[in-house]
Amino acid sequence: MTFAKVLGNRSKTGAVDAKMLYTLHVLLTEEDFRIPEIDEIAEQLEKEMEAYAEDHEKTQEV
């Protein structure tokens, strides 16, 4: 469910959007959101697992 629906906001005007964004701003604190860290080792492992899965599928078809 979106934040707008939780507030019961179904109209789309600049003033309504501004009020909704302000309400969201007031409710959130810095602890509520953060930028996720990228784990380079996990990213590389995921790529290698995908390549392995593709190769495995090809060998199963033969």
N, CA, C and O of each residue as an XYZ file, in Angstrom:
248
protein
N       0.850     -1.173      0.000
C       0.000      0.000      0.000
C       0.895      1.235      0.000
O       1.902      1.279      0.707
N       0.530      2.221     -0.784
C       1.345      3.426     -0.877
C       1.021      4.392      0.258
O      -0.031      4.310      0.893
N       1.947      5.298      0.491
C       1.763      6.301      1.532
C       0.526      7.148      1.258
O      -0.212      7.483      2.185
N       0.291      7.497     -0.004
C      -0.870      8.311     -0.367
C      -2.178      7.590     -0.016
O      -3.114      8.209      0.488
N      -2.237      6.287     -0.283
C      -3.450      5.534      0.029
C      -3.669      5.424      1.526
O      -4.807      5.480      1.993
N      -2.583      5.268      2.291
C      -2.706      5.192      3.750
C      -3.312      6.478      4.294
O      -4.112      6.456      5.229
N      -2.920      7.597      3.695
C      -3.467      8.888      4.133
C      -4.862      9.151      3.572
O      -5.507     10.130      3.949
N      -5.329      8.291      2.682
C      -6.633      8.502      2.072
C      -6.580      9.536      0.967
O      -7.602     10.137      0.635
N      -5.409      9.753      0.392
C      -5.217     10.761     -0.646
C      -5.323     10.113     -2.014
O      -4.438      9.361     -2.423
N      -6.397     10.402     -2.715
C      -6.568      9.831     -4.045
C      -6.532     10.897     -5.135
O      -6.486     10.557     -6.318
N      -6.553     12.139     -4.778
C      -6.519     13.194     -5.788
C      -5.077     13.552     -6.124
O      -4.169     13.324     -5.325
N      -4.877     14.109     -7.305
C      -3.535     14.447     -7.752
C      -3.500     15.921     -8.173
O      -3.759     16.254     -9.330
N      -3.182     16.779     -7.234
C      -2.948     18.186     -7.548
C      -1.634     18.578     -6.898
O      -1.163     17.897     -5.988
N      -1.045     19.662     -7.354
C       0.221     20.116     -6.792
C       0.123     20.388     -5.303
O       1.014     20.012     -4.541
N      -0.953     21.040     -4.884
C      -1.116     21.383     -3.470
C      -1.299     20.125     -2.615
O      -0.731     20.023     -1.528
N      -2.088     19.174     -3.105
C      -2.317     17.934     -2.367
C      -1.020     17.135     -2.278
O      -0.694     16.598     -1.219
N      -0.279     17.053     -3.386
C       0.997     16.344     -3.379
C       1.984     16.994     -2.410
O       2.687     16.297     -1.679
N       2.037     18.311     -2.403
C       2.953     19.023     -1.512
C       2.613     18.742     -0.055
O       3.508     18.525      0.761
N       1.327     18.745      0.274
C       0.910     18.471      1.647
C       1.272     17.036      2.041
O       1.725     16.790      3.159
N       1.069     16.087      1.113
C       1.386     14.700      1.391
C       2.896     14.523      1.599
O       3.314     13.829      2.526
N       3.713     15.146      0.744
C       5.159     15.043      0.896
C       5.634     15.683      2.197
O       6.548     15.173      2.845
N       5.025     16.784      2.575
C       5.385     17.421      3.838
C       5.044     16.498      5.009
O       5.828     16.369      5.949
N       3.883     15.862      4.949
C       3.481     14.930      6.014
C       4.474     13.777      6.111
O       4.855     13.375      7.210
N       4.889     13.250      4.973
C       5.890     12.187      4.966
C       7.192     12.674      5.580
O       7.813     11.962      6.369
N       7.605     13.873      5.225
C       8.834     14.460      5.761
C       8.761     14.593      7.285
O       9.738     14.312      7.978
N       7.630     15.010      7.795
C       7.466     15.199      9.236
C       7.517     13.854      9.967
O       8.060     13.760     11.067
N       6.951     12.822      9.351
C       6.889     11.512     10.005
C       8.217     10.767     10.004
O       8.490      9.991     10.920
N       9.047     10.993      8.986
C      10.303     10.256      8.880
C      11.427     10.923      9.653
O      11.509     12.148      9.741
N      12.276     10.099     10.200
C      13.505     10.586     10.816
C      14.674      9.995     10.042
O      14.475      9.109      9.210
N      15.872     10.462     10.298
C      17.030      9.930      9.580
C      17.239      8.450      9.862
O      17.798      7.742      9.025
N      16.807      7.972     11.011
C      16.944      6.561     11.339
C      15.997      5.685     10.523
O      16.216      4.480     10.401
N      14.934      6.292      9.960
C      13.951      5.526      9.201
C      14.434      5.129      7.816
O      13.869      4.219      7.210
N      15.453      5.780      7.305
C      15.946      5.443      5.978
C      17.462      5.567      5.940
O      18.071      6.329      6.691
N      18.045      4.789      5.037
C      19.491      4.844      4.864
C      19.824      4.326      3.473
O      19.029      3.623      2.850
N      20.989      4.678      3.007
C      21.458      4.205      1.714
C      22.118      2.845      1.942
O      23.035      2.728      2.755
N      21.656      1.820      1.228
C      22.235      0.502      1.451
C      23.688      0.441      0.973
O      24.062      1.066     -0.019
N      24.483     -0.320      1.700
C      25.876     -0.517      1.304
C      25.926     -1.645      0.276
O      25.188     -2.625      0.373
N      26.799     -1.492     -0.699
C      26.955     -2.521     -1.715
C      28.081     -3.443     -1.290
O      29.204     -3.004     -1.044
N      27.769     -4.706     -1.208
C      28.745     -5.725     -0.851
C      29.315     -6.269     -2.160
O      28.668     -7.063     -2.842
N      30.531     -5.837     -2.507
C      31.127     -6.221     -3.783
C      31.363     -7.721     -3.888
O      31.232     -8.291     -4.971
N      31.704     -8.360     -2.789
C      31.921     -9.808     -2.814
C      30.604    -10.530     -3.094
O      30.569    -11.482     -3.873
N      29.533    -10.082     -2.465
C      28.218    -10.702     -2.698
C      27.766    -10.472     -4.136
O      27.190    -11.368     -4.753
N      28.021     -9.282     -4.674
C      27.658     -8.991     -6.061
C      28.406     -9.929     -7.012
O      27.811    -10.475     -7.941
N      29.699    -10.114     -6.782
C      30.498    -10.995     -7.630
C      30.030    -12.440     -7.502
O      29.930    -13.149     -8.503
N      29.746    -12.878     -6.293
C      29.256    -14.237     -6.081
C      27.930    -14.457     -6.808
O      27.715    -15.514     -7.401
N      27.046    -13.467     -6.766
C      25.764    -13.578     -7.458
C      25.977    -13.751     -8.965
O      25.318    -14.579     -9.593
N      26.901    -12.969     -9.549
C      27.187    -13.090    -10.977
C      27.735    -14.479    -11.305
O      27.347    -15.086    -12.303
N      28.631    -14.974    -10.466
C      29.207    -16.287    -10.713
C      28.162    -17.392    -10.572
O      28.184    -18.357    -11.337
N      27.252    -17.269     -9.613
C      26.194    -18.263     -9.433
C      25.241    -18.252    -10.626
O      24.784    -19.310    -11.061
N      24.936    -17.062    -11.159
C      24.076    -16.977    -12.339
C      24.742    -17.631    -13.534
O      24.090    -18.354    -14.287
N      26.044    -17.386    -13.721
C      26.773    -18.003    -14.830
C      26.799    -19.516    -14.666
O      26.625    -20.252    -15.637
N      27.016    -19.982    -13.437
C      27.018    -21.424    -13.175
C      25.652    -22.032    -13.499
O      25.573    -23.093    -14.119
N      24.585    -21.362    -13.081
C      23.233    -21.876    -13.327
C      22.952    -21.952    -14.827
O      22.348    -22.917    -15.296
N      23.383    -20.944    -15.578
C      23.183    -20.966    -17.029
C      23.954    -22.120    -17.658
O      23.416    -22.840    -18.499
N      25.211    -22.300    -17.255
C      26.014    -23.400    -17.783
C      25.404    -24.749    -17.407
O      25.390    -25.672    -18.221
N      24.907    -24.863    -16.193
C      24.308    -26.112    -15.727
C      23.060    -26.444    -16.543
O      22.839    -27.600    -16.903
N      22.248    -25.429    -16.833
C      21.046    -25.658    -17.647
C      21.423    -26.137    -19.039
O      20.781    -27.035    -19.584
N      22.466    -25.539    -19.619
C      22.894    -25.928    -20.968
C      23.375    -27.374    -20.993
O      23.077    -28.107    -21.937
N      24.109    -27.790    -19.977
C      24.611    -29.171    -19.950
C      23.495    -30.174    -19.685
O      23.597    -31.328    -20.102
N      22.430    -29.757    -18.998
C      21.294    -30.651    -18.752
C      20.479    -30.866    -20.007
O      19.830    -31.901    -20.156
N      20.505    -29.889    -20.924
C      19.732    -30.002    -22.163
C      20.362    -30.987    -23.142
O      19.671    -31.560    -23.985
N      21.658    -31.179    -23.028
C      22.385    -32.039    -23.980
C      22.202    -33.483    -23.673
O      22.745    -34.337    -24.374
